[in-house]
Amino acid sequence: LSLQQDVIAGFLYAILILVVFHPVVDLIDNFNLTYKYAPLIIIMFEMTAVEKVEEQLAGLRIARRCVPSEDPAYLLDIDTSSAAQPGSSRFVAVSCSNKSIRVYDRETLRFLREYSGHPGILSGVRFAHKCGSVVFSACSEGSVKCWDVRSATQKPVQVFSGYPSNVFISFDVSCSDLIVCAGTEKVEKDTFLVFWDARGITDCASTAKEPLGVYSESHNDDITKICFHPIEPNLVVSGSTDGLVNVFDINKDNEDDALISTCNSDSSVSSLGWSGQDYKQVYCMTHDEGFCWWDMAQLDTEEPITLLHVLDVRESVCTKNHGLHYLVGGLYHEKAGKLFLIGGTSTGNIHLISCSTDGLSLVGTLCGGHSATVRSFCWSPTDESLLTGGEDAQLLLWKPGAVERSLTKKASLKISSSVQKRVRVHNTSLKSRKK
């Protein structure tokens, strides 16, 4: 039989088993034919699941569109809270180029409150994983602040202070909410990963927390991105304009022992994250629109850890007439076991790109939403929805097959901002210190 005939035969045989016999496990032990076709059946159903998810992503439509603020600004980063209890309210926090944090209701995108007056540029927002009302933000003036969005006060419930020379441009919170980590710009010859103990964040508002310590040897330039592991609170990955992507186990006693792996992207890192089964893979995007993907499960084997390295995604992904101008970031879809990239155009189109070890392919394009560059997004696996924000000051909620309640089209809102994309000259001869 040909492969195609084998697949068809295996499928028909699987239906026969499911309809006529029970239990399936006992039959697998008794019928040799099942052993022959089982791998084909599994592959076939896996392909169907991935294809279904890709259809859902391509079928995302605008469900909600927030009312633009009177003070329009770039929406630089987005995060969504987790619901403390079924049916309880969820929030969306957005960091803006005007140095403010805006909070919205997750379902209606109704504006709730704003935290303004930050003395420096914000480098992101993150909700606590176990408390849906607590949100963190990092600021270039050298602090990470924690806010309770249920409170109307403009004062943070906790401040994590850095060292005097620290200029924070990246940060994240561990999945256990126990550790906060921020990355600094290079000042003279120094660049740091700074760590704090985040326990008791609502009990000590009157004092600023001092750092637990720093890592100072593993990067030699600005630390642009930090991402804790989704399920292992002791693992964190950092990316830098030095081109290196470092994975640390912070349970170790010192920085040298903590450094598990150093991977080289050969360019300045703009975004990174975890993917794969049990999140044992690491990926990153670069400021010149490159993409790298590594498998940390292969560190102790003879197999190569690089799954894919694309120098310029714009040249490798066919987007027909829409084009691809930039990458925003990645999302790992747990149900499909699939990594997707988010990219777009300067006119606001959003491209959804599927990743495999064979390369990248376009899944679909979301049009008619934004009118300028998309800067941020947040994926919600609970309802398969996507939040996006951009240089047109719009916050959009996309859901599969949704119909936008308000059909009023917004005019182009592209605005000026003091925040410009970081551009660096990169050294392509960077070397990795470890496998």
Summary of the structure (lengths in Angstrom):
residues: 435
radius of gyration: 23.1
end to end distance: 43.6
largest distance: 74.7
contacts: 1404
relative contact order: 0.12
helix: 15%
strand: 39%
